Amino acid sequence: MRRTVKRFLATIALVLAVSIVAPAAFHAVADPVNVEAATTKTSKKTIYYGELLGTDANERGYEIPSISKFSTTKTTVTIKGSLMRNGNYNNITANKTHTFKIAKKCKYYTWGYDGEKKISKKKFMKLVKCYNGLGVSVYTNKSGKVYRMDISS
């Protein structure tokens, strides 16, 4: 009986450790933010990143870049929340409303364990309405227009 309890406690501890470490490790390895391309001094591109947390973003006071509302029209993207710029956790914008213009040839992608997949704008918008902690990257060119958006697990 005592051995069974010890094994059970060890299993619980392992599951807890994996559930805490795995998400951070996954984002460090598979996050779609291309830090090298965006942080060079000659680059005029900016990548904004945030996690879709919905109302939880404001209630819990997260230190991470978090999005409480994401919406688009034909020509603009509006994001309410804080966003990380160019993969730098020391460069997080204030929790406010950010509006970006969308380029005519904007592309939409999903990222996950199976890599990158191109998707339609309609499917992308369906995914960003879930507010389940998925990461969203918004790529802007030198004129500030969005030319690419990713959603990642």
Salt bridges, closest charged atoms under 4 A:
ASP31 OD1 - HIS27 ND1 3.58
ASP56 OD2 - ARG60 NH2 3.91
ASP114 OD2 - LYS117 NZ 3.06
GLU116 OE2 - ARG148 NH2 2.38
ASP150 OD1 - ARG148 NE 2.95
